[in-house]
Amino acid sequence: MRRRRVAIVGAGCTQLRAVTPELSYRELTHEAAVAAYADAGVVPSEIESFISTAEDFMEGYSIADEYSPDQIGAVLKPTQTISGDALHSLSVGVMEIMTGRFDLVAVQAMSKASNVATMGDVANFALDPVLNRQLGNTAHFVAGLEMARYMYETGTTRGHCAAVVVKNRRNALRNPLAGFGCDLTVEQVLDSEPVSHPLHRLDISPQADGAAVFVLASAEAAKGLKGTPVWVEGVGWCTESASLESRSWGDSPATALAAKAAYETAGIKTPAKEIHFVELNDEYSYKELQHLEALGLCPRGAARNFIEGGLTERGGALPVNVSGGALGCGHLFEASGAHKLYEAVLQLRGCAGERQVKGAEVGLVHAWRGVPTTSCAVAVLSNRT
């Protein structure tokens, strides 16, 4: 039996900003939902299932999904919440349509990080309560250790990582939704305040507020809709060891396994040749390089050569994070994969403006849930009918 194809037919995303004091998280979500439904040419009553992405700790109260249905038009409709990244929610939506029971599904994700007064404490709460949390270390401390290990194993330098920051911040200047675009130098990144050696302040993506909503449709339903379809060719997700003491520190096995599943579903045999652009997790500067290798888009230890040679620039052989990534757009926590997914939709529709990648037909989107998790997700998208 042939697999049922799924398309993204509607996409909406708000501007990403450090603070949004004039908007509640519900208003942010509503703005994105209105844009997505208008893009698809549907009204909420036509959507058969709704998926929200939320983490109770980030929302500030338990059972946060109870506060999702009204702003996405899901009242009295099937609604579920995924406590993960937006790409995990996308995967669930894809599977719902593949069952044949649904033809239209909406996926939502948002960040209202500026509402969280003690973000460091919230992040640290994810650390193991017996072995790690009581040591008083932070998520950035753990990232610093991992960065050091990755650099040691691959020969990558702080200069290579700083070049990622420069690229992504500069890319963000072309993105009207990005909140942190600027023109930096490698020296400025290297000279920024140390956080946890070798990690410095500008190696860390700044947190942001924002929301995104997507409308998914079966191939049959997509024919009668307004939105230009972008096909979800394959998805994959994986969570490796939850323990800091038993995981791999120099690479990202969860990313590699998630990518393997997505590639197999999408029929991708040689990722480096078949993928035209990548939007991947760059919550920390070194993560872009580490994830690029784990995705099989370059050999182990070769990502530094890609950044040195300009291959990951918008006009390079493999454009990476032309949106500006998290470093340039802002870190959206559970919605991190959502703004990357939105960028991929724009690219594959050929409407990304100044940052359009020429000839883009196949794109890859990757998400990682952040320290201390090893939870990753990958989606392969195309505009090929």
Contacts in CASP RR format, 6 or more apart in sequence:
PFRMAT RR
TARGET T0000
AUTHOR 0000-0000-0000
METHOD contacts of the structure
MODEL  1
MRRRRVAIVGAGCTQLRAVTPELSYRELTHEAAVAAYADAGVVPSEIESF
ISTAEDFMEGYSIADEYSPDQIGAVLKPTQTISGDALHSLSVGVMEIMTG
RFDLVAVQAMSKASNVATMGDVANFALDPVLNRQLGNTAHFVAGLEMARY
MYETGTTRGHCAAVVVKNRRNALRNPLAGFGCDLTVEQVLDSEPVSHPLH
RLDISPQADGAAVFVLASAEAAKGLKGTPVWVEGVGWCTESASLESRSWG
DSPATALAAKAAYETAGIKTPAKEIHFVELNDEYSYKELQHLEALGLCPR
GAARNFIEGGLTERGGALPVNVSGGALGCGHLFEASGAHKLYEAVLQLRG
CAGERQVKGAEVGLVHAWRGVPTTSCAVAVLSNRT
3 98 0 8 1.000
3 265 0 8 1.000
4 97 0 8 1.000
4 98 0 8 1.000
4 100 0 8 1.000
4 218 0 8 1.000
4 219 0 8 1.000
5 218 0 8 1.000
5 219 0 8 1.000
5 231 0 8 1.000
6 93 0 8 1.000
6 94 0 8 1.000
6 97 0 8 1.000
6 98 0 8 1.000
6 216 0 8 1.000
6 217 0 8 1.000
6 218 0 8 1.000
6 219 0 8 1.000
6 231 0 8 1.000
6 232 0 8 1.000
7 216 0 8 1.000
7 217 0 8 1.000
7 218 0 8 1.000
7 219 0 8 1.000
7 222 0 8 1.000
7 229 0 8 1.000
7 230 0 8 1.000
7 231 0 8 1.000
7 232 0 8 1.000
8 214 0 8 1.000
8 215 0 8 1.000
8 216 0 8 1.000
8 229 0 8 1.000
8 230 0 8 1.000
8 231 0 8 1.000
8 232 0 8 1.000
8 341 0 8 1.000
8 345 0 8 1.000
8 381 0 8 1.000
9 39 0 8 1.000
9 40 0 8 1.000
9 215 0 8 1.000
9 216 0 8 1.000
9 217 0 8 1.000
9 221 0 8 1.000
9 222 0 8 1.000
9 225 0 8 1.000
9 226 0 8 1.000
9 227 0 8 1.000
9 228 0 8 1.000
9 229 0 8 1.000
9 230 0 8 1.000
10 36 0 8 1.000
10 37 0 8 1.000
10 39 0 8 1.000
10 40 0 8 1.000
10 41 0 8 1.000
10 214 0 8 1.000
10 215 0 8 1.000
10 227 0 8 1.000
10 345 0 8 1.000
11 35 0 8 1.000
11 36 0 8 1.000
11 39 0 8 1.000
11 212 0 8 1.000
11 213 0 8 1.000
11 214 0 8 1.000
11 215 0 8 1.000
11 341 0 8 1.000
11 342 0 8 1.000
11 345 0 8 1.000
11 346 0 8 1.000
12 32 0 8 1.000
12 33 0 8 1.000
12 35 0 8 1.000
12 36 0 8 1.000
12 39 0 8 1.000
12 212 0 8 1.000
12 213 0 8 1.000
12 214 0 8 1.000
12 342 0 8 1.000
13 32 0 8 1.000
13 35 0 8 1.000
13 177 0 8 1.000
13 210 0 8 1.000
13 211 0 8 1.000
13 212 0 8 1.000
13 338 0 8 1.000
13 339 0 8 1.000
13 342 0 8 1.000
14 28 0 8 1.000
14 31 0 8 1.000
14 32 0 8 1.000
14 177 0 8 1.000
14 210 0 8 1.000
14 211 0 8 1.000
14 212 0 8 1.000
15 176 0 8 1.000
15 177 0 8 1.000
15 179 0 8 1.000
15 210 0 8 1.000
16 177 0 8 1.000
16 178 0 8 1.000
16 179 0 8 1.000
16 208 0 8 1.000
16 209 0 8 1.000
16 210 0 8 1.000
16 329 0 8 1.000
16 330 0 8 1.000
16 332 0 8 1.000
16 339 0 8 1.000
17 179 0 8 1.000
17 208 0 8 1.000
17 209 0 8 1.000
17 210 0 8 1.000
18 114 0 8 1.000
18 179 0 8 1.000
18 180 0 8 1.000
18 206 0 8 1.000
18 207 0 8 1.000
18 208 0 8 1.000
18 209 0 8 1.000
19 114 0 8 1.000
19 209 0 8 1.000
20 28 0 8 1.000
20 112 0 8 1.000
20 114 0 8 1.000
20 209 0 8 1.000
20 210 0 8 1.000
21 114 0 8 1.000
23 31 0 8 1.000
23 209 0 8 1.000
24 112 0 8 1.000
25 59 0 8 1.000
25 110 0 8 1.000
25 112 0 8 1.000
25 115 0 8 1.000
25 211 0 8 1.000
26 67 0 8 1.000
26 70 0 8 1.000
26 71 0 8 1.000
27 71 0 8 1.000
28 110 0 8 1.000
28 112 0 8 1.000
28 209 0 8 1.000
28 210 0 8 1.000
28 211 0 8 1.000
29 68 0 8 1.000
29 71 0 8 1.000
29 72 0 8 1.000
29 108 0 8 1.000
29 110 0 8 1.000
29 211 0 8 1.000
29 213 0 8 1.000
30 71 0 8 1.000
30 72 0 8 1.000
31 211 0 8 1.000
32 108 0 8 1.000
32 110 0 8 1.000
32 210 0 8 1.000
32 211 0 8 1.000
32 212 0 8 1.000
32 213 0 8 1.000
33 44 0 8 1.000
33 71 0 8 1.000
33 72 0 8 1.000
33 73 0 8 1.000
33 106 0 8 1.000
33 108 0 8 1.000
33 213 0 8 1.000
35 213 0 8 1.000
36 106 0 8 1.000
36 212 0 8 1.000
36 213 0 8 1.000
36 214 0 8 1.000
36 215 0 8 1.000
37 43 0 8 1.000
37 44 0 8 1.000
37 106 0 8 1.000
37 213 0 8 1.000
37 215 0 8 1.000
39 215 0 8 1.000
39 226 0 8 1.000
39 227 0 8 1.000
40 215 0 8 1.000
40 217 0 8 1.000
40 225 0 8 1.000
40 226 0 8 1.000
40 227 0 8 1.000
41 225 0 8 1.000
41 226 0 8 1.000
41 227 0 8 1.000
42 104 0 8 1.000
42 215 0 8 1.000
42 225 0 8 1.000
44 72 0 8 1.000
44 73 0 8 1.000
44 74 0 8 1.000
44 77 0 8 1.000
44 106 0 8 1.000
46 104 0 8 1.000
47 73 0 8 1.000
47 74 0 8 1.000
47 77 0 8 1.000
47 104 0 8 1.000
47 105 0 8 1.000
47 106 0 8 1.000
47 215 0 8 1.000
48 77 0 8 1.000
48 78 0 8 1.000
48 102 0 8 1.000
48 103 0 8 1.000
48 104 0 8 1.000
48 105 0 8 1.000
49 77 0 8 1.000
49 78 0 8 1.000
49 79 0 8 1.000
49 80 0 8 1.000
49 93 0 8 1.000
49 96 0 8 1.000
49 102 0 8 1.000
49 104 0 8 1.000
49 105 0 8 1.000
49 106 0 8 1.000
50 68 0 8 1.000
50 69 0 8 1.000
50 72 0 8 1.000
50 73 0 8 1.000
50 74 0 8 1.000
50 77 0 8 1.000
50 78 0 8 1.000
50 79 0 8 1.000
50 80 0 8 1.000
50 105 0 8 1.000
50 106 0 8 1.000
50 108 0 8 1.000
51 79 0 8 1.000
51 80 0 8 1.000
51 81 0 8 1.000
51 82 0 8 1.000
51 89 0 8 1.000
51 92 0 8 1.000
51 93 0 8 1.000
51 96 0 8 1.000
51 105 0 8 1.000
51 106 0 8 1.000
51 107 0 8 1.000
51 108 0 8 1.000
52 65 0 8 1.000
52 68 0 8 1.000
52 72 0 8 1.000
52 79 0 8 1.000
52 80 0 8 1.000
52 81 0 8 1.000
52 82 0 8 1.000
52 89 0 8 1.000
52 108 0 8 1.000
52 109 0 8 1.000
53 81 0 8 1.000
53 82 0 8 1.000
53 83 0 8 1.000
53 84 0 8 1.000
53 85 0 8 1.000
53 86 0 8 1.000
53 88 0 8 1.000
53 89 0 8 1.000
53 107 0 8 1.000
53 108 0 8 1.000
53 109 0 8 1.000
53 110 0 8 1.000
53 334 0 8 1.000
53 335 0 8 1.000
53 338 0 8 1.000
54 64 0 8 1.000
54 65 0 8 1.000
54 68 0 8 1.000
54 81 0 8 1.000
54 82 0 8 1.000
54 83 0 8 1.000
54 110 0 8 1.000
54 334 0 8 1.000
55 64 0 8 1.000
55 83 0 8 1.000
55 84 0 8 1.000
55 333 0 8 1.000
55 334 0 8 1.000
56 62 0 8 1.000
56 63 0 8 1.000
56 64 0 8 1.000
56 83 0 8 1.000
57 122 0 8 1.000
57 125 0 8 1.000
58 64 0 8 1.000
58 111 0 8 1.000
58 113 0 8 1.000
58 116 0 8 1.000
58 122 0 8 1.000
58 333 0 8 1.000
58 334 0 8 1.000
59 67 0 8 1.000
60 116 0 8 1.000
61 67 0 8 1.000
64 81 0 8 1.000
65 79 0 8 1.000
65 80 0 8 1.000
65 81 0 8 1.000
68 74 0 8 1.000
68 79 0 8 1.000
68 81 0 8 1.000
68 108 0 8 1.000
69 75 0 8 1.000
69 77 0 8 1.000
69 79 0 8 1.000
72 106 0 8 1.000
72 108 0 8 1.000
72 213 0 8 1.000
74 106 0 8 1.000
80 92 0 8 1.000
82 88 0 8 1.000
82 89 0 8 1.000
82 92 0 8 1.000
84 334 0 8 1.000
84 369 0 8 1.000
84 375 0 8 1.000
85 109 0 8 1.000
85 334 0 8 1.000
85 336 0 8 1.000
85 337 0 8 1.000
85 367 0 8 1.000
85 368 0 8 1.000
85 369 0 8 1.000
85 375 0 8 1.000
85 377 0 8 1.000
86 107 0 8 1.000
86 109 0 8 1.000
86 212 0 8 1.000
86 334 0 8 1.000
86 335 0 8 1.000
86 336 0 8 1.000
86 337 0 8 1.000
86 338 0 8 1.000
86 341 0 8 1.000
86 367 0 8 1.000
87 235 0 8 1.000
87 237 0 8 1.000
87 337 0 8 1.000
87 338 0 8 1.000
87 341 0 8 1.000
87 365 0 8 1.000
87 366 0 8 1.000
87 367 0 8 1.000
87 377 0 8 1.000
87 378 0 8 1.000
87 379 0 8 1.000
88 237 0 8 1.000
88 367 0 8 1.000
88 375 0 8 1.000
88 377 0 8 1.000
89 107 0 8 1.000
89 108 0 8 1.000
89 109 0 8 1.000
90 107 0 8 1.000
90 214 0 8 1.000
90 216 0 8 1.000
90 232 0 8 1.000
90 235 0 8 1.000
90 341 0 8 1.000
90 377 0 8 1.000
90 379 0 8 1.000
91 235 0 8 1.000
91 236 0 8 1.000
91 237 0 8 1.000
91 377 0 8 1.000
91 379 0 8 1.000
92 107 0 8 1.000
93 102 0 8 1.000
93 105 0 8 1.000
93 107 0 8 1.000
93 216 0 8 1.000
94 216 0 8 1.000
94 232 0 8 1.000
94 234 0 8 1.000
94 235 0 8 1.000
96 102 0 8 1.000
96 105 0 8 1.000
97 103 0 8 1.000
97 105 0 8 1.000
97 216 0 8 1.000
97 217 0 8 1.000
97 218 0 8 1.000
100 218 0 8 1.000
102 218 0 8 1.000
103 217 0 8 1.000
103 218 0 8 1.000
103 220 0 8 1.000
103 221 0 8 1.000
104 215 0 8 1.000
104 216 0 8 1.000
104 217 0 8 1.000
104 218 0 8 1.000
104 221 0 8 1.000
105 215 0 8 1.000
105 216 0 8 1.000
105 217 0 8 1.000
106 213 0 8 1.000
106 214 0 8 1.000
106 215 0 8 1.000
106 216 0 8 1.000
107 213 0 8 1.000
107 214 0 8 1.000
107 216 0 8 1.000
108 211 0 8 1.000
108 212 0 8 1.000
108 213 0 8 1.000
108 214 0 8 1.000
109 211 0 8 1.000
109 212 0 8 1.000
109 213 0 8 1.000
109 332 0 8 1.000
109 334 0 8 1.000
109 335 0 8 1.000
109 337 0 8 1.000
109 338 0 8 1.000
110 210 0 8 1.000
110 211 0 8 1.000
110 212 0 8 1.000
110 332 0 8 1.000
110 334 0 8 1.000
110 335 0 8 1.000
111 207 0 8 1.000
111 208 0 8 1.000
111 209 0 8 1.000
111 210 0 8 1.000
111 211 0 8 1.000
111 332 0 8 1.000
111 333 0 8 1.000
111 334 0 8 1.000
111 335 0 8 1.000
112 209 0 8 1.000
112 210 0 8 1.000
113 119 0 8 1.000
113 207 0 8 1.000
113 208 0 8 1.000
113 209 0 8 1.000
113 331 0 8 1.000
113 332 0 8 1.000
113 333 0 8 1.000
114 207 0 8 1.000
114 209 0 8 1.000
116 122 0 8 1.000
119 207 0 8 1.000
120 138 0 8 1.000
120 139 0 8 1.000
123 138 0 8 1.000
123 139 0 8 1.000
123 371 0 8 1.000
124 133 0 8 1.000
124 136 0 8 1.000
124 137 0 8 1.000
124 138 0 8 1.000
124 139 0 8 1.000
125 133 0 8 1.000
126 139 0 8 1.000
126 371 0 8 1.000
126 372 0 8 1.000
126 373 0 8 1.000
127 133 0 8 1.000
127 137 0 8 1.000
127 139 0 8 1.000
127 142 0 8 1.000
127 244 0 8 1.000
127 372 0 8 1.000
128 242 0 8 1.000
128 243 0 8 1.000
128 244 0 8 1.000
128 372 0 8 1.000
131 243 0 8 1.000
131 244 0 8 1.000
131 245 0 8 1.000
132 244 0 8 1.000
132 372 0 8 1.000
138 196 0 8 1.000
139 370 0 8 1.000
139 371 0 8 1.000
139 372 0 8 1.000
140 195 0 8 1.000
140 196 0 8 1.000
140 199 0 8 1.000
140 204 0 8 1.000
140 371 0 8 1.000
141 196 0 8 1.000
142 244 0 8 1.000
142 371 0 8 1.000
142 372 0 8 1.000
143 196 0 8 1.000
143 199 0 8 1.000
143 204 0 8 1.000
143 284 0 8 1.000
143 371 0 8 1.000
144 195 0 8 1.000
144 196 0 8 1.000
144 197 0 8 1.000
144 198 0 8 1.000
144 199 0 8 1.000
144 284 0 8 1.000
145 196 0 8 1.000
145 249 0 8 1.000
146 249 0 8 1.000
146 250 0 8 1.000
146 286 0 8 1.000
147 161 0 8 1.000
147 198 0 8 1.000
147 199 0 8 1.000
147 203 0 8 1.000
147 284 0 8 1.000
147 286 0 8 1.000
148 197 0 8 1.000
148 198 0 8 1.000
149 249 0 8 1.000
149 250 0 8 1.000
150 156 0 8 1.000
150 249 0 8 1.000
150 250 0 8 1.000
150 251 0 8 1.000
150 286 0 8 1.000
150 289 0 8 1.000
150 290 0 8 1.000
151 157 0 8 1.000
151 158 0 8 1.000
151 161 0 8 1.000
151 198 0 8 1.000
151 286 0 8 1.000
153 250 0 8 1.000
153 251 0 8 1.000
153 301 0 8 1.000
154 250 0 8 1.000
154 289 0 8 1.000
154 293 0 8 1.000
154 300 0 8 1.000
154 301 0 8 1.000
154 303 0 8 1.000
154 304 0 8 1.000
155 301 0 8 1.000
155 304 0 8 1.000
156 286 0 8 1.000
156 289 0 8 1.000
156 301 0 8 1.000
156 303 0 8 1.000
156 304 0 8 1.000
157 304 0 8 1.000
158 190 0 8 1.000
158 198 0 8 1.000
158 200 0 8 1.000
159 186 0 8 1.000
159 189 0 8 1.000
159 190 0 8 1.000
160 289 0 8 1.000
160 303 0 8 1.000
160 304 0 8 1.000
160 307 0 8 1.000
160 308 0 8 1.000
161 189 0 8 1.000
161 198 0 8 1.000
161 203 0 8 1.000
161 285 0 8 1.000
161 286 0 8 1.000
161 289 0 8 1.000
162 186 0 8 1.000
162 189 0 8 1.000
162 190 0 8 1.000
162 202 0 8 1.000
162 203 0 8 1.000
162 285 0 8 1.000
163 186 0 8 1.000
163 307 0 8 1.000
163 308 0 8 1.000
164 282 0 8 1.000
164 285 0 8 1.000
164 286 0 8 1.000
164 288 0 8 1.000
164 289 0 8 1.000
164 307 0 8 1.000
164 327 0 8 1.000
165 184 0 8 1.000
165 189 0 8 1.000
165 202 0 8 1.000
165 203 0 8 1.000
165 285 0 8 1.000
165 327 0 8 1.000
166 184 0 8 1.000
166 185 0 8 1.000
166 186 0 8 1.000
166 189 0 8 1.000
167 307 0 8 1.000
167 312 0 8 1.000
167 313 0 8 1.000
167 321 0 8 1.000
168 282 0 8 1.000
168 288 0 8 1.000
168 321 0 8 1.000
168 324 0 8 1.000
168 325 0 8 1.000
168 326 0 8 1.000
168 327 0 8 1.000
168 328 0 8 1.000
169 180 0 8 1.000
169 181 0 8 1.000
169 182 0 8 1.000
169 183 0 8 1.000
169 184 0 8 1.000
169 324 0 8 1.000
169 327 0 8 1.000
169 328 0 8 1.000
170 181 0 8 1.000
170 182 0 8 1.000
170 183 0 8 1.000
170 184 0 8 1.000
171 314 0 8 1.000
171 321 0 8 1.000
171 322 0 8 1.000
171 323 0 8 1.000
171 324 0 8 1.000
171 325 0 8 1.000
171 328 0 8 1.000
171 355 0 8 1.000
172 178 0 8 1.000
172 179 0 8 1.000
172 180 0 8 1.000
172 181 0 8 1.000
172 182 0 8 1.000
172 323 0 8 1.000
172 324 0 8 1.000
172 325 0 8 1.000
172 327 0 8 1.000
172 328 0 8 1.000
172 329 0 8 1.000
173 181 0 8 1.000
173 182 0 8 1.000
173 183 0 8 1.000
174 322 0 8 1.000
174 353 0 8 1.000
174 354 0 8 1.000
174 355 0 8 1.000
175 181 0 8 1.000
175 323 0 8 1.000
175 324 0 8 1.000
175 328 0 8 1.000
175 329 0 8 1.000
175 343 0 8 1.000
175 355 0 8 1.000
177 329 0 8 1.000
177 339 0 8 1.000
178 323 0 8 1.000
178 324 0 8 1.000
178 325 0 8 1.000
178 328 0 8 1.000
178 329 0 8 1.000
178 330 0 8 1.000
179 208 0 8 1.000
179 328 0 8 1.000
179 329 0 8 1.000
179 330 0 8 1.000
180 206 0 8 1.000
180 208 0 8 1.000
180 327 0 8 1.000
180 328 0 8 1.000
180 329 0 8 1.000
180 330 0 8 1.000
181 324 0 8 1.000
181 328 0 8 1.000
184 202 0 8 1.000
188 202 0 8 1.000
189 200 0 8 1.000
189 202 0 8 1.000
189 203 0 8 1.000
189 285 0 8 1.000
190 200 0 8 1.000
192 200 0 8 1.000
192 201 0 8 1.000
192 202 0 8 1.000
192 203 0 8 1.000
193 200 0 8 1.000
193 201 0 8 1.000
194 200 0 8 1.000
194 201 0 8 1.000
195 201 0 8 1.000
195 203 0 8 1.000
195 204 0 8 1.000
199 284 0 8 1.000
202 285 0 8 1.000
203 284 0 8 1.000
203 285 0 8 1.000
203 286 0 8 1.000
204 283 0 8 1.000
204 284 0 8 1.000
204 285 0 8 1.000
205 282 0 8 1.000
205 283 0 8 1.000
205 284 0 8 1.000
205 325 0 8 1.000
205 326 0 8 1.000
205 327 0 8 1.000
205 328 0 8 1.000
205 330 0 8 1.000
205 331 0 8 1.000
206 330 0 8 1.000
206 331 0 8 1.000
207 330 0 8 1.000
207 331 0 8 1.000
207 332 0 8 1.000
207 333 0 8 1.000
208 329 0 8 1.000
208 330 0 8 1.000
208 331 0 8 1.000
208 332 0 8 1.000
209 332 0 8 1.000
210 332 0 8 1.000
210 335 0 8 1.000
210 339 0 8 1.000
211 335 0 8 1.000
211 338 0 8 1.000
212 335 0 8 1.000
212 338 0 8 1.000
212 339 0 8 1.000
212 341 0 8 1.000
212 342 0 8 1.000
214 338 0 8 1.000
214 341 0 8 1.000
214 342 0 8 1.000
214 345 0 8 1.000
216 232 0 8 1.000
217 225 0 8 1.000
217 229 0 8 1.000
222 229 0 8 1.000
228 349 0 8 1.000
228 383 0 8 1.000
229 383 0 8 1.000
230 344 0 8 1.000
230 345 0 8 1.000
230 348 0 8 1.000
230 349 0 8 1.000
230 381 0 8 1.000
230 382 0 8 1.000
230 383 0 8 1.000
231 381 0 8 1.000
231 382 0 8 1.000
231 383 0 8 1.000
231 384 0 8 1.000
231 385 0 8 1.000
232 379 0 8 1.000
232 380 0 8 1.000
232 381 0 8 1.000
233 265 0 8 1.000
233 266 0 8 1.000
233 267 0 8 1.000
233 268 0 8 1.000
233 362 0 8 1.000
233 380 0 8 1.000
233 381 0 8 1.000
233 382 0 8 1.000
234 262 0 8 1.000
234 263 0 8 1.000
234 265 0 8 1.000
234 266 0 8 1.000
234 379 0 8 1.000
234 380 0 8 1.000
235 261 0 8 1.000
235 262 0 8 1.000
235 265 0 8 1.000
235 377 0 8 1.000
235 378 0 8 1.000
235 379 0 8 1.000
235 380 0 8 1.000
236 258 0 8 1.000
236 259 0 8 1.000
236 261 0 8 1.000
236 262 0 8 1.000
236 265 0 8 1.000
236 377 0 8 1.000
236 378 0 8 1.000
236 379 0 8 1.000
237 258 0 8 1.000
237 261 0 8 1.000
237 375 0 8 1.000
237 376 0 8 1.000
237 377 0 8 1.000
237 378 0 8 1.000
238 253 0 8 1.000
238 254 0 8 1.000
238 255 0 8 1.000
238 257 0 8 1.000
238 258 0 8 1.000
238 261 0 8 1.000
238 375 0 8 1.000
238 376 0 8 1.000
238 377 0 8 1.000
239 254 0 8 1.000
239 373 0 8 1.000
239 374 0 8 1.000
239 375 0 8 1.000
239 376 0 8 1.000
240 247 0 8 1.000
240 248 0 8 1.000
240 253 0 8 1.000
240 254 0 8 1.000
240 257 0 8 1.000
240 374 0 8 1.000
241 247 0 8 1.000
241 248 0 8 1.000
241 374 0 8 1.000
242 372 0 8 1.000
242 373 0 8 1.000
242 374 0 8 1.000
244 372 0 8 1.000
247 374 0 8 1.000
250 290 0 8 1.000
251 290 0 8 1.000
251 293 0 8 1.000
251 294 0 8 1.000
251 300 0 8 1.000
252 290 0 8 1.000
252 291 0 8 1.000
252 294 0 8 1.000
252 368 0 8 1.000
252 374 0 8 1.000
252 376 0 8 1.000
253 294 0 8 1.000
253 374 0 8 1.000
254 368 0 8 1.000
254 374 0 8 1.000
254 375 0 8 1.000
254 376 0 8 1.000
255 291 0 8 1.000
255 294 0 8 1.000
255 295 0 8 1.000
255 366 0 8 1.000
255 368 0 8 1.000
255 376 0 8 1.000
255 378 0 8 1.000
256 294 0 8 1.000
256 295 0 8 1.000
256 296 0 8 1.000
258 366 0 8 1.000
258 376 0 8 1.000
258 377 0 8 1.000
258 378 0 8 1.000
259 271 0 8 1.000
259 294 0 8 1.000
259 295 0 8 1.000
259 296 0 8 1.000
259 364 0 8 1.000
259 366 0 8 1.000
259 378 0 8 1.000
261 378 0 8 1.000
262 268 0 8 1.000
262 364 0 8 1.000
262 378 0 8 1.000
262 379 0 8 1.000
262 380 0 8 1.000
263 269 0 8 1.000
263 271 0 8 1.000
263 380 0 8 1.000
265 380 0 8 1.000
266 380 0 8 1.000
266 382 0 8 1.000
268 274 0 8 1.000
268 275 0 8 1.000
268 362 0 8 1.000
268 380 0 8 1.000
271 295 0 8 1.000
271 296 0 8 1.000
271 297 0 8 1.000
271 364 0 8 1.000
272 296 0 8 1.000
272 297 0 8 1.000
272 298 0 8 1.000
272 318 0 8 1.000
274 362 0 8 1.000
275 297 0 8 1.000
275 318 0 8 1.000
275 362 0 8 1.000
275 363 0 8 1.000
275 364 0 8 1.000
275 380 0 8 1.000
276 319 0 8 1.000
276 357 0 8 1.000
276 359 0 8 1.000
276 360 0 8 1.000
276 361 0 8 1.000
276 362 0 8 1.000
276 363 0 8 1.000
277 318 0 8 1.000
277 319 0 8 1.000
277 320 0 8 1.000
277 322 0 8 1.000
277 344 0 8 1.000
277 347 0 8 1.000
277 357 0 8 1.000
277 360 0 8 1.000
277 363 0 8 1.000
277 364 0 8 1.000
278 292 0 8 1.000
278 295 0 8 1.000
278 297 0 8 1.000
278 318 0 8 1.000
278 319 0 8 1.000
278 320 0 8 1.000
278 321 0 8 1.000
278 363 0 8 1.000
278 364 0 8 1.000
278 365 0 8 1.000
278 366 0 8 1.000
279 320 0 8 1.000
279 321 0 8 1.000
279 322 0 8 1.000
279 323 0 8 1.000
279 325 0 8 1.000
279 337 0 8 1.000
279 340 0 8 1.000
279 341 0 8 1.000
279 343 0 8 1.000
279 344 0 8 1.000
279 363 0 8 1.000
279 364 0 8 1.000
279 365 0 8 1.000
279 366 0 8 1.000
280 288 0 8 1.000
280 291 0 8 1.000
280 292 0 8 1.000
280 295 0 8 1.000
280 320 0 8 1.000
280 321 0 8 1.000
280 340 0 8 1.000
280 364 0 8 1.000
280 365 0 8 1.000
280 366 0 8 1.000
281 287 0 8 1.000
281 288 0 8 1.000
281 291 0 8 1.000
281 326 0 8 1.000
281 336 0 8 1.000
281 337 0 8 1.000
281 340 0 8 1.000
281 366 0 8 1.000
281 367 0 8 1.000
281 368 0 8 1.000
281 370 0 8 1.000
281 376 0 8 1.000
282 288 0 8 1.000
282 291 0 8 1.000
282 321 0 8 1.000
282 325 0 8 1.000
282 326 0 8 1.000
282 327 0 8 1.000
283 326 0 8 1.000
283 331 0 8 1.000
283 336 0 8 1.000
283 368 0 8 1.000
283 370 0 8 1.000
285 327 0 8 1.000
287 368 0 8 1.000
288 303 0 8 1.000
288 312 0 8 1.000
288 320 0 8 1.000
288 321 0 8 1.000
289 303 0 8 1.000
289 304 0 8 1.000
289 307 0 8 1.000
290 303 0 8 1.000
291 366 0 8 1.000
291 368 0 8 1.000
292 298 0 8 1.000
292 303 0 8 1.000
292 306 0 8 1.000
292 312 0 8 1.000
292 320 0 8 1.000
293 299 0 8 1.000
293 300 0 8 1.000
293 301 0 8 1.000
293 302 0 8 1.000
293 303 0 8 1.000
295 364 0 8 1.000
295 366 0 8 1.000
295 378 0 8 1.000
297 318 0 8 1.000
297 364 0 8 1.000
298 305 0 8 1.000
298 306 0 8 1.000
298 318 0 8 1.000
305 311 0 8 1.000
306 312 0 8 1.000
306 318 0 8 1.000
306 320 0 8 1.000
310 316 0 8 1.000
311 317 0 8 1.000
311 318 0 8 1.000
312 318 0 8 1.000
312 319 0 8 1.000
312 320 0 8 1.000
312 321 0 8 1.000
313 319 0 8 1.000
314 322 0 8 1.000
314 355 0 8 1.000
314 357 0 8 1.000
315 357 0 8 1.000
315 358 0 8 1.000
319 357 0 8 1.000
321 327 0 8 1.000
321 340 0 8 1.000
322 343 0 8 1.000
322 347 0 8 1.000
322 352 0 8 1.000
322 355 0 8 1.000
322 357 0 8 1.000
323 329 0 8 1.000
323 339 0 8 1.000
323 340 0 8 1.000
323 343 0 8 1.000
323 355 0 8 1.000
325 339 0 8 1.000
325 340 0 8 1.000
326 332 0 8 1.000
326 336 0 8 1.000
329 339 0 8 1.000
332 338 0 8 1.000
332 339 0 8 1.000
336 367 0 8 1.000
336 368 0 8 1.000
337 365 0 8 1.000
337 367 0 8 1.000
337 377 0 8 1.000
340 365 0 8 1.000
340 366 0 8 1.000
340 367 0 8 1.000
341 365 0 8 1.000
341 379 0 8 1.000
343 352 0 8 1.000
344 363 0 8 1.000
344 364 0 8 1.000
344 365 0 8 1.000
344 379 0 8 1.000
344 381 0 8 1.000
345 381 0 8 1.000
346 352 0 8 1.000
346 353 0 8 1.000
347 356 0 8 1.000
347 357 0 8 1.000
347 360 0 8 1.000
347 363 0 8 1.000
348 360 0 8 1.000
348 361 0 8 1.000
348 363 0 8 1.000
348 381 0 8 1.000
348 382 0 8 1.000
348 383 0 8 1.000
349 383 0 8 1.000
350 356 0 8 1.000
350 360 0 8 1.000
360 383 0 8 1.000
361 382 0 8 1.000
361 383 0 8 1.000
361 384 0 8 1.000
362 380 0 8 1.000
362 381 0 8 1.000
362 382 0 8 1.000
362 384 0 8 1.000
363 380 0 8 1.000
363 381 0 8 1.000
363 382 0 8 1.000
364 378 0 8 1.000
364 379 0 8 1.000
364 380 0 8 1.000
364 381 0 8 1.000
365 378 0 8 1.000
365 379 0 8 1.000
365 381 0 8 1.000
366 376 0 8 1.000
366 377 0 8 1.000
366 378 0 8 1.000
367 376 0 8 1.000
367 377 0 8 1.000
367 378 0 8 1.000
368 375 0 8 1.000
368 376 0 8 1.000
369 375 0 8 1.000
369 376 0 8 1.000
END
